[in-house]
Amino acid sequence: MTVAWLLTLPLAGLVGALCWWIADAIGGLAGVGVDLVILIVLAGYMYLRSRRNPVDTSNVNADWDDGSTPDRPAKTSVAA
């Protein structure tokens, strides 16, 4: 978890600085609008990308070997 925070905080700062730089370079409300459009497009891309391999009850414990999702959960046998 520490590694996640050590990566997230500086990278969030870089994204914030980049957004400020873009808005400042364009200037005014237009710069803020361009930032908003860029962030909406990127958020939409991330959402659509996340829907390619959805995680649900049938594949939450599936292996990630080939990157595809199984059609049905793997059957496990229990020795009696």
C-alpha positions in Angstrom: 0.0 0.0 0.0 2.9 2.3 0.7 4.2 1.9 -2.9 0.7 2.7 -4.2 0.7 6.0 -2.3 4.3 6.8 -3.2 3.3 6.5 -6.9 -0.2 8.0 -6.7 0.6 11.3 -4.9 3.5 12.5 -7.1 1.7 11.4 -10.3 -1.4 13.2 -9.2 0.7 16.3 -8.7 2.2 15.9 -12.2 -1.3 15.6 -13.7 -2.4 18.7 -11.8 0.6 20.6 -13.0 0.0 19.5 -16.6 -3.6 20.6 -16.4 -2.6 24.0 -15.0 0.0 24.4 -17.7 -2.5 23.7 -20.5 -5.1 26.0 -19.0 -2.5 28.8 -18.4 -1.1 28.4 -21.9 -4.5 28.8 -23.5 -5.7 31.3 -21.0 -9.1 32.2 -19.5 -12.2 30.2 -19.6 -11.1 28.6 -22.9 -8.1 27.0 -21.2 -10.3 25.6 -18.4 -12.8 24.3 -21.0 -10.0 22.6 -22.9 -8.8 20.9 -19.7 -12.4 19.9 -18.9 -12.9 18.3 -22.4 -9.5 16.5 -22.2 -10.4 15.1 -18.7 -13.9 14.0 -19.9 -12.5 12.2 -22.9 -9.8 10.5 -20.9 -12.4 9.4 -18.2 -14.7 8.1 -21.0 -11.8 6.1 -22.5 -10.9 4.6 -19.1 -14.6 3.7 -18.5 -15.0 2.0 -21.9 -11.6 0.3 -21.5 -12.7 -1.1 -18.2 -15.8 -2.7 -19.8 -13.7 -4.9 -22.1 -13.1 -7.5 -19.5 -15.7 -7.0 -16.7 -15.2 -8.7 -13.4 -18.3 -10.4 -12.0 -19.1 -13.4 -9.9 -18.3 -15.9 -12.6 -14.7 -14.7 -13.1 -13.5 -12.9 -10.1 -11.1 -15.7 -9.2 -10.1 -16.6 -12.7 -6.4 -16.7 -13.8 -5.1 -13.9 -15.9 -2.9 -16.0 -18.2 -4.3 -15.1 -21.6 -6.2 -11.9 -20.7 -9.6 -13.2 -21.6 -12.5 -13.9 -19.3 -13.9 -17.4 -19.0 -17.5 -18.1 -20.1 -18.2 -20.1 -16.9 -16.4 -20.6 -13.7 -13.8 -23.4 -13.5 -15.1 -26.5 -11.8 -13.1 -27.7 -8.9 -13.4 -31.3 -7.6 -13.4 -32.0 -3.9 -11.8 -35.4 -2.9 -14.1 -37.3 -0.5 
